[in-house]
Amino acid sequence: MPKFSFKKVEELTFVTFYFEGIIDESFSLSNLKSHPNKAVKVDCQKITSINSMGIRNWILWINSNPKVKYTFTNCPVCIIEQINAVKGFIPSKSIIESFDVPYFSETTGEEKHVLYELKKDFRPGKNPTIKSVKDSTGMKMELDVAPQKYFKFLVKGI
């Protein structure tokens, strides 16, 4: 399994981190510094999992500069689960631009992760309209999560 790695892209007013692999004990604060006056965008698309040490290190990183405004994009299921379960996993004023929603087909056994995007598919404070997704045979797929739990971060606000 790939360990954690990242790419950092500096812009004039913000910095984007592209995270990849497993968020674990190798998730180091020393390499993830950004200018305190710049907003931080975190692209989570290639995060594959997160363990308890990763959660601890993530929260330390998030809290290392409390004035930073965070935006999260392409959040996989493992990140959404932590946002819902761990208080302080992301700052309260954070923006989630997009996240994956898992679907499953009873007919074929297929699994799909569908990206939901801010303003297009959801709005903070409201449950999203559930997308209709079809498997390879054209049959409707079901959500593979309990909506009241999975979308909790949208309804309660972050």
N, C-alpha and C positions, 0 to 999 in steps of 0.2 A: 504494500500500500504506500502511496506517495506521502511523504511527510509534508509539513506545511511549507509553502513558499509564497512569495508575493512579488508583485511589480508595483512600483510607485511612480505616478505621473504627476508632476507639479504643473499647475496652471497659475494664472495671475492671482485669482481670488480663492482657489480651492485646490485640494490635492485628492487624487483618486488612488485608492489601493485596490488592486486586483488580487484577491486571495485565492489560493489553490491548495487542495489536499485536506489533510486532517488537522483540525484545531486541537492541539494537545499541549504537552509540556514544551514542545519545540516552538510554540507561539511566543515569540520574544518581544518584550516591550522596547528593547534598545533599538531595534531596527525599524520600528513603526512610528517614529516621531514625525510630527508635522509642525509647521509654523503655527503658533497659537492664534494668529489672526486670520487663518485660512479655514474655510469650511472643509469637511472631510466627507468624501463620497466613498463608500465601500461596495465594491462589486463582489458579491458572494457566490456567483454562478458556479465556480469550480470547487467550492467547499464540499467535501464528501462526507465528513462526520465531525463530531465534536465530543470530547470526553470531559470528565469532571475537572481535570487539570486545565484543559482548554477553556472551560467556562470560567474558571478562576482567573486565568491569565487574560482572557478577553475582558472581564469586568475591570481588572486592574488597568488595562490599556484604556478602556472607555473612560474610566475615572481619572486618568493621569492628566487630563486637561479638560476640566469641567466647562470651560467657556466655548469649546468647539461645538459647532452645529454639524450633526451627522445626518447623512442621507444614505440609505441602504437600498441596493438594487439587486435583482436576480436572486432573491433569498430562497435557498432550497428548503425543503421540509425540515431538515435538522435545525436550521436557524429559527424558523417560525416556531417550532416546538419549544425552543429555549426562550424566545421572546415571551411566549405565553406562560412558561413555567417558572422562570427565574426573574424575580424582581430586580430591576436595575441592569438587566442584560443589555438593554440599550437605553440611552437617556430619554427622558419623558418628552422632550421637544424634537425628537428624531422624526425623519420622514422616511417612510418605506415607499419606494417608487414602484417596485414590482416583486412578486413572490410566486413560487410554484405551488400548485394545488394538485395533489395526487388523485388519480382516477383508476378504477379497476373494472375489468370486464369479467363477469361471472361466466360468460359464454366461452371466451377464448383464453382466459387467464392473463390477458395483456394488462400491463400497467403503463400509464402515461402520466407525465407531469406537465401541467398546462400553466403557462405564465399568465398571471393576472396583473394588469398594469393600472397604476393610479390614474384617476379621472376617466379612463376608458372602461375599466372593469369594476372598480371599487372607489369608494370615497371613505375617508376616515370618519368614524362615528356611526357607520352603517354597515350592515351585512351586505356582501356583494350579491349580485345576481349570479346564480350558479350557471356556468356555461354548459351547453349541451355538447358532449364529446362522444364520438363513435369509435368503436374498435375496428379492426381490419375487415370484419364481416358486415359492417354497417349498423351493428347493434349499439344501442345507447349504453355508455359506461356510467358507472355510479361513482360518487365521491368515495374515496378510500380513507376518509377521516370523518369524525363527528363534527358537523359544521359549527355547532354552538361552542365547541372547545377550540377548534382550529382557527376560526375567525375571531376569537375573543379579543385579540390585540387590536382589531379594527373597531370593534364596538366600544370597548372600554377606553380606547385611546391609549397611546403608549406612555 
